[in-house]
């Protein structure tokens, strides 16, 4: 698998296309003890990220300013028509850099969605690669550790959504959609603007 992610060490992965830094641990909420499973409500996820202090062991400094992966409209405004070909903001195969989590899944990690762009079912898809293991478990994918086969919250706490439902990306099948109630529990993958390692 070829990835454009740059491993900066210290548990930091930099995406030079999106100009953002991901934590290498995709379930750091569990690793850090913030959540027993790593799952939390959207409000708790935003609150945790607002106070998260991540220690970069390579450069010996603490990093704050984390957020949820952003979902910006591919076009002039959000398109809520569910599509398989990645041309809408909801559905499968979204490779637009405006959808940070989906871009990570399809472009950087080279994972496959439950549906192809022409509406067919591939033999292998998702983090775990099969229907039988679809909704549980985790895997190390490329440089990413502990990637969960389930839903991850999206959306920026600096740009709150006006409705009680928010965006979510499901790594078990490669699906981005809105409408997930905020009280539900999903996983959290911290993102930071810019190359935080280079700014040390």
C-alpha positions as CSV (number, residue, x, y, z in Angstrom):
1,X,0.0,0.0,0.0
2,X,1.4,3.4,-1.0
3,X,0.5,6.2,1.3
4,X,1.2,9.9,1.2
5,X,1.3,10.1,5.0
6,X,4.6,11.1,6.5
7,X,5.5,9.4,9.8
8,X,7.0,12.2,11.9
9,X,7.7,9.9,14.9
10,X,6.3,10.4,18.3
11,X,2.9,9.0,17.2
12,X,2.3,11.8,14.7
13,X,1.3,11.3,11.0
14,X,1.4,14.2,8.6
15,X,-0.7,14.5,5.5
16,X,1.0,17.0,3.2
17,X,-2.0,17.1,0.8
18,X,-4.5,18.1,3.5
19,X,-1.9,19.9,5.6
20,X,-3.1,18.2,8.8
21,X,-1.6,15.9,11.4
22,X,-3.3,12.8,12.7
23,X,-2.5,10.8,15.8
24,X,-1.0,7.5,14.7
25,X,-3.2,5.8,17.3
26,X,-6.7,5.9,15.9
27,X,-8.1,4.9,19.3
28,X,-6.0,7.1,21.5
29,X,-9.1,7.9,23.6
30,X,-8.8,4.3,24.9
31,X,-5.0,4.2,25.1
32,X,-5.0,7.4,27.1
33,X,-7.7,6.2,29.5
34,X,-10.2,8.9,28.4
35,X,-12.7,6.1,27.6
36,X,-12.8,2.5,28.5
37,X,-13.5,1.5,24.9
38,X,-12.5,4.7,23.0
39,X,-16.2,5.5,22.2
40,X,-17.9,8.6,23.5
41,X,-20.8,10.9,22.6
42,X,-20.1,13.8,20.2
43,X,-20.3,16.4,23.0
44,X,-17.8,14.4,25.1
45,X,-15.5,13.9,22.1
46,X,-15.4,17.7,21.5
47,X,-14.8,18.4,25.2
48,X,-12.0,15.8,25.3
49,X,-10.3,17.3,22.2
50,X,-10.6,20.8,23.6
51,X,-8.5,19.7,26.6
52,X,-6.3,17.1,25.0
53,X,-2.6,17.5,25.6
54,X,-0.6,15.1,23.6
55,X,3.1,14.6,24.5
56,X,5.4,14.3,21.5
57,X,8.1,12.0,22.8
58,X,10.5,12.7,19.9
59,X,10.5,16.5,20.2
60,X,9.7,16.5,23.9
61,X,6.8,18.9,23.8
62,X,3.1,19.0,24.6
63,X,0.6,19.6,21.8
64,X,-2.9,21.1,22.2
65,X,-5.4,22.3,19.6
66,X,-6.8,19.0,18.4
67,X,-10.2,18.7,16.7
68,X,-12.4,16.2,14.9
69,X,-11.9,15.4,11.2
70,X,-13.7,18.0,9.0
71,X,-16.4,17.4,6.5
72,X,-16.7,20.3,4.1
73,X,-19.1,20.3,1.1
74,X,-17.6,18.9,-2.1
75,X,-19.5,21.5,-4.1
76,X,-21.0,24.9,-3.3
77,X,-23.2,23.4,-0.6
78,X,-23.7,20.0,1.0
79,X,-25.3,17.4,-1.3
80,X,-27.3,14.9,0.9
81,X,-28.2,12.6,-2.0
82,X,-26.7,9.2,-1.1
83,X,-24.4,8.0,-3.9
84,X,-21.9,5.2,-4.5
85,X,-19.6,7.1,-6.9
86,X,-18.2,9.7,-4.5
87,X,-19.8,12.7,-6.1
88,X,-22.0,13.5,-3.2
89,X,-21.2,14.4,0.5
90,X,-23.0,11.2,1.6
91,X,-22.2,7.7,0.5
92,X,-19.2,5.7,-0.6
93,X,-15.9,6.3,-2.4
94,X,-15.6,9.9,-1.4
95,X,-12.0,10.8,-2.2
96,X,-12.3,14.6,-2.0
97,X,-9.8,16.3,0.3
98,X,-12.7,18.2,1.8
99,X,-13.8,15.1,3.6
100,X,-10.8,14.4,5.8
101,X,-11.8,11.0,7.3
102,X,-13.0,9.6,4.0
103,X,-9.9,10.9,2.2
104,X,-7.7,9.1,4.9
105,X,-9.7,5.9,4.4
106,X,-9.8,5.7,0.6
107,X,-6.7,7.6,-0.5
108,X,-4.1,7.4,2.2
109,X,-4.9,3.9,3.5
110,X,-6.2,2.5,0.2
111,X,-9.2,0.8,1.8
112,X,-12.2,-0.3,-0.2
113,X,-15.9,0.6,0.4
114,X,-18.8,-1.9,0.7
115,X,-19.9,-0.6,-2.7
116,X,-17.8,0.2,-5.7
117,X,-18.4,3.3,-7.8
118,X,-20.5,1.3,-10.2
119,X,-22.7,-0.2,-7.5
120,X,-21.1,-3.6,-7.2
121,X,-20.0,-5.4,-4.0
122,X,-16.3,-6.1,-3.7
123,X,-15.1,-9.3,-2.1
124,X,-13.1,-7.4,0.5
125,X,-13.9,-4.1,2.1
126,X,-13.6,-2.1,5.3
127,X,-10.9,-2.2,7.9
128,X,-11.2,-5.9,8.5
129,X,-12.0,-7.0,5.0
130,X,-15.1,-9.1,5.3
131,X,-18.8,-9.1,6.2
132,X,-18.4,-11.6,9.1
133,X,-15.9,-9.4,10.9
134,X,-17.5,-6.1,9.8
135,X,-18.8,-4.6,13.0
136,X,-16.1,-5.4,15.6
137,X,-12.4,-5.4,16.1
138,X,-9.5,-3.3,15.0
139,X,-6.5,-3.5,12.7
140,X,-3.2,-1.7,12.1
141,X,-3.5,-0.3,8.5
142,X,-0.3,1.0,7.0
143,X,1.3,3.4,9.6
144,X,-2.0,3.7,11.5
145,X,-2.5,1.8,14.7
146,X,-5.7,0.6,16.4
147,X,-8.1,1.6,13.6
148,X,-11.5,0.5,14.7
149,X,-14.0,-1.2,12.5
150,X,-16.9,1.0,13.4
151,X,-18.1,4.7,13.2
152,X,-15.9,7.7,13.9
153,X,-17.2,11.2,14.7
154,X,-16.6,14.0,12.2
155,X,-17.2,17.8,12.3
156,X,-15.3,20.7,13.8
157,X,-16.1,22.0,17.3
158,X,-15.3,25.5,16.0
159,X,-18.1,25.1,13.4
160,X,-21.0,23.4,15.2
161,X,-23.8,21.9,13.2
162,X,-27.2,23.6,13.6
163,X,-29.0,20.3,14.0
164,X,-28.8,17.8,16.8
165,X,-27.3,15.3,14.3
166,X,-23.8,15.3,12.9
167,X,-21.5,13.7,10.4
168,X,-20.0,10.2,11.0
169,X,-17.7,8.0,8.9
170,X,-18.0,4.3,9.2
171,X,-14.6,2.5,8.7
172,X,-16.3,-0.9,8.6
173,X,-17.7,-0.1,5.2
174,X,-16.3,3.2,4.0
175,X,-19.5,5.2,4.4
176,X,-19.8,8.9,5.1
177,X,-23.2,10.3,6.2
178,X,-24.9,12.8,8.4
179,X,-27.9,12.3,10.7
180,X,-26.1,10.6,13.6
181,X,-27.6,11.8,16.9
182,X,-25.0,13.5,19.1
183,X,-25.7,11.4,22.2
184,X,-24.7,8.2,20.4
185,X,-21.3,6.7,21.1
186,X,-18.7,6.6,18.3
187,X,-14.9,6.6,18.2
188,X,-12.7,9.7,18.0
189,X,-9.6,10.2,15.9
190,X,-7.8,13.5,16.8
191,X,-6.6,15.8,14.0
192,X,-4.5,18.9,14.2
193,X,-4.1,21.6,11.5
194,X,-0.7,21.9,9.9
195,X,2.5,19.9,10.4
196,X,2.8,20.1,14.2
197,X,6.1,18.2,14.2
198,X,7.8,20.7,11.8
199,X,6.6,23.6,14.0
200,X,8.4,22.2,17.0
